[in-house]
Amino acid sequence: MSSKACDISIQGGGPVGLACASWILQKFPEAKLTLLDRNPIKDEDLVNADSRGIALSHGSKLLLDTIDAWPADCADIHRVHVSQAGRFGRALMTREELNQEALGHIIRYRDIHITLRQTLRNIQAKSPNFVWEHIDSNTEHVSMNARCVVHAEGGLFKKQDWVESGRDYGQSALVGLVEVENAIPHQAWERFTAEGPLAVLPSHYGDNILNLVWCGSPESSKERLRLSDQDFLHSLQLEFGSRIGRFLRIRDRRLYELGLNYRKQITKDNEVWIGNAAQTLHPVAGQGLNLGLRDAFLLSEKLAGLFSGSASEQTSVEIQNTLESYAQSRKADRTTTIGLTDFMARVFTSNLAPIVMARGLALTALQWLPPVKTALARQMMFGRR
Ligand SMILES: Cc1cc2nc3c(=O)[nH]c(=O)nc-3n(C[C@H](O)[C@H](O)[C@H](O)COP(=O)(O)OP(=O)(O)OC[C@H]3O[C@@H](n4cnc5c(N)ncnc54)[C@H](O)[C@@H]3O)c2cc1C
């Protein structure tokens, strides 16, 4: 079989594309599937790549466990402390209240990426019709003769070559690894500052080395990137106060622009868009990859079902109907997750007095109304079913 002629072509070898390929082949090893991947062939060449800490939900862990793709380097969250800098309102969420082993897990992007590549390599050995094609990152377009095209090209806000619906929050995220004196193990901190959310999350490097995600205006974020380590730690301590402990060291600082970009239609004829290629979210609620993995899992069920069927050749109408049914089944989860994240990004970046007051009340209500807290946490952990 020519590598360019296949039933399914997945374009994009990021976490979502890799997971989708793995799930399709796990369910239907004979699938005539081609993955177009712009990343280097060797994992060693990715080791210095994207090191941001990603919060994966327990729901995502259950999905990745099905293909044995859970990274070893992972830190569990047992408690989340939410507060507002200099204002009233705070909430504490614990794993005991929700009766869960963990509220979430923090893993570096590159560890998720590399683990999924290793998983797919293992599955590849049992998949006679699977082609993993590495293409040069300068190659603009590869012409494919695929009966169904899955777009998983992902991308970051403002770096994508398509813009449809969404919002520019005028924010950047500065991420890095920060060392804290005597940090409380397994505790995540989310603090809403005048400029946006500031999160300090556990890491697998040890109890005192934490992942930092500090959202602010693009100008002040750039300034923070340029600060000396000493000045940076000083301004971080001013924003956070003393509750978390003393910040001692910072390393690996990087900037990302933040915004919302999403497609209203995620299918067209024989094409379908998943993961960040379908929606790019603000990280305030840590939902982007979680949602993308749910996209990939559901699509894999639909496509494996279709192509493993008894018909020798599926018609283009059958393919379109399958993609349409996929889009319908993703509607509720996508709408809720995109809407909730957009709402949180706007509310938690506003400085208008009534909103600040409402935010304090909401955090207080969250603390005292356990059913609301549980419902919100469940949505974050498992998405809408
Ligand atoms: C600061 C920050 C913090 C975040 N925190 C969280 C979090 O806590 N929790 C969470 O769930 N999400 C989080 N996210 C979102 C998460 O990173 C994304 O949702 C996730 O990476 C999307 O995966 P993807 O595979 O769809 O896209 P990507 O990760 O962008 O991967 C796409 C891949 O496709 C390749 N590609 C591009 N074009 C082509 C092409 N034409 N042909 C072939 N290959 C191509 C690219 O090289 C890339 O490897 C965060 C994002 C940011 C910026």
The ligand as an SDF file (V2000), in Angstrom:
LIG
                    3D

 53 58  0  0  0  0  0  0  0  0999 V2000
    0.4680   27.5230   29.2870 C   0  0  0  0  0  0  0  0  0  0  0  0
   -0.4670   26.3850   28.9740 C   0  0  0  0  0  0  0  0  0  0  0  0
   -0.9230   25.5600   29.9940 C   0  0  0  0  0  0  0  0  0  0  0  0
   -1.8050   24.5200   29.7080 C   0  0  0  0  0  0  0  0  0  0  0  0
   -2.2660   23.7550   30.7310 N   0  0  0  0  0  0  0  0  0  0  0  0
   -3.1490   22.7720   30.4990 C   0  0  0  0  0  0  0  0  0  0  0  0
   -3.6480   21.9670   31.5570 C   0  0  0  0  0  0  0  0  0  0  0  0
   -3.2880   22.1720   32.7290 O   0  0  0  0  0  0  0  0  0  0  0  0
   -4.5280   20.9640   31.2800 N   0  0  0  0  0  0  0  0  0  0  0  0
   -4.9500   20.7190   29.9900 C   0  0  0  0  0  0  0  0  0  0  0  0
   -5.7600   19.7890   29.7870 O   0  0  0  0  0  0  0  0  0  0  0  0
   -4.4950   21.4690   28.9570 N   0  0  0  0  0  0  0  0  0  0  0  0
   -3.6140   22.4900   29.1740 C   0  0  0  0  0  0  0  0  0  0  0  0
   -3.1360   23.2290   28.1220 N   0  0  0  0  0  0  0  0  0  0  0  0
   -3.6110   22.9270   26.7510 C   0  0  0  0  0  0  0  0  0  0  0  0
   -2.8380   21.7650   26.0810 C   0  0  0  0  0  0  0  0  0  0  0  0
   -1.4680   22.0340   26.0330 O   0  0  0  0  0  0  0  0  0  0  0  0
   -3.3950   21.5430   24.6610 C   0  0  0  0  0  0  0  0  0  0  0  0
   -4.7810   21.4480   24.6910 O   0  0  0  0  0  0  0  0  0  0  0  0
   -2.8010   20.2630   24.0330 C   0  0  0  0  0  0  0  0  0  0  0  0
   -1.4160   20.3810   23.8830 O   0  0  0  0  0  0  0  0  0  0  0  0
   -3.4570   19.9840   22.6730 C   0  0  0  0  0  0  0  0  0  0  0  0
   -2.8860   18.8190   22.1060 O   0  0  0  0  0  0  0  0  0  0  0  0
   -2.9320   18.6070   20.5140 P   0  0  0  0  0  0  0  0  0  0  0  0
   -2.2970   17.3100   20.2450 O   0  0  0  0  0  0  0  0  0  0  0  0
   -4.3130   18.8610   20.0270 O   0  0  0  0  0  0  0  0  0  0  0  0
   -2.0670   19.8100   19.9240 O   0  0  0  0  0  0  0  0  0  0  0  0
   -0.4930   20.1120   20.0590 P   0  0  0  0  0  0  0  0  0  0  0  0
   -0.0460   19.8000   21.4220 O   0  0  0  0  0  0  0  0  0  0  0  0
   -0.3200   21.5040   19.5580 O   0  0  0  0  0  0  0  0  0  0  0  0
    0.1700   19.0970   19.0290 O   0  0  0  0  0  0  0  0  0  0  0  0
   -0.0590   19.1910   17.6280 C   0  0  0  0  0  0  0  0  0  0  0  0
    1.0820   18.5210   16.8820 C   0  0  0  0  0  0  0  0  0  0  0  0
    0.8020   18.5350   15.4700 O   0  0  0  0  0  0  0  0  0  0  0  0
    1.9750   18.9090   14.7560 C   0  0  0  0  0  0  0  0  0  0  0  0
    1.5610   19.5280   13.4670 N   0  0  0  0  0  0  0  0  0  0  0  0
    1.1590   20.7960   13.2510 C   0  0  0  0  0  0  0  0  0  0  0  0
    0.8110   20.9620   11.9640 N   0  0  0  0  0  0  0  0  0  0  0  0
    1.0060   19.7770   11.3380 C   0  0  0  0  0  0  0  0  0  0  0  0
    0.8070   19.3160   10.0000 C   0  0  0  0  0  0  0  0  0  0  0  0
    0.3430   20.1170    9.0490 N   0  0  0  0  0  0  0  0  0  0  0  0
    1.0990   18.0240    9.7140 N   0  0  0  0  0  0  0  0  0  0  0  0
    1.5530   17.1950   10.6680 C   0  0  0  0  0  0  0  0  0  0  0  0
    1.7460   17.5790   11.9510 N   0  0  0  0  0  0  0  0  0  0  0  0
    1.4840   18.8540   12.2830 C   0  0  0  0  0  0  0  0  0  0  0  0
    2.7230   19.8180   15.6850 C   0  0  0  0  0  0  0  0  0  0  0  0
    4.0960   19.7900   15.4050 O   0  0  0  0  0  0  0  0  0  0  0  0
    2.4090   19.2050   17.0540 C   0  0  0  0  0  0  0  0  0  0  0  0
    3.3600   18.2250   17.4120 O   0  0  0  0  0  0  0  0  0  0  0  0
   -2.2580   24.2970   28.3680 C   0  0  0  0  0  0  0  0  0  0  0  0
   -1.8000   25.1240   27.3370 C   0  0  0  0  0  0  0  0  0  0  0  0
   -0.9210   26.1620   27.6430 C   0  0  0  0  0  0  0  0  0  0  0  0
   -0.4570   27.0350   26.5080 C   0  0  0  0  0  0  0  0  0  0  0  0
  1  2  1  0
  2  3  1  0
  2 52  2  0
  3  4  2  0
  4  5  1  0
  4 50  1  0
  5  6  2  0
  6  7  1  0
  6 13  1  0
  7  8  2  0
  7  9  1  0
  9 10  1  0
 10 11  2  0
 10 12  1  0
 12 13  2  0
 13 14  1  0
 14 15  1  0
 14 50  1  0
 15 16  1  0
 16 17  1  0
 16 18  1  0
 18 19  1  0
 18 20  1  0
 20 21  1  0
 20 22  1  0
 22 23  1  0
 23 24  1  0
 24 25  2  0
 24 26  1  0
 24 27  1  0
 27 28  1  0
 28 29  2  0
 28 30  1  0
 28 31  1  0
 31 32  1  0
 32 33  1  0
 33 34  1  0
 33 48  1  0
 34 35  1  0
 35 36  1  0
 35 46  1  0
 36 37  1  0
 36 45  1  0
 37 38  2  0
 38 39  1  0
 39 40  1  0
 39 45  2  0
 40 41  1  0
 40 42  2  0
 42 43  1  0
 43 44  2  0
 44 45  1  0
 46 47  1  0
 46 48  1  0
 48 49  1  0
 50 51  2  0
 51 52  1  0
 52 53  1  0
M  END
$$$$
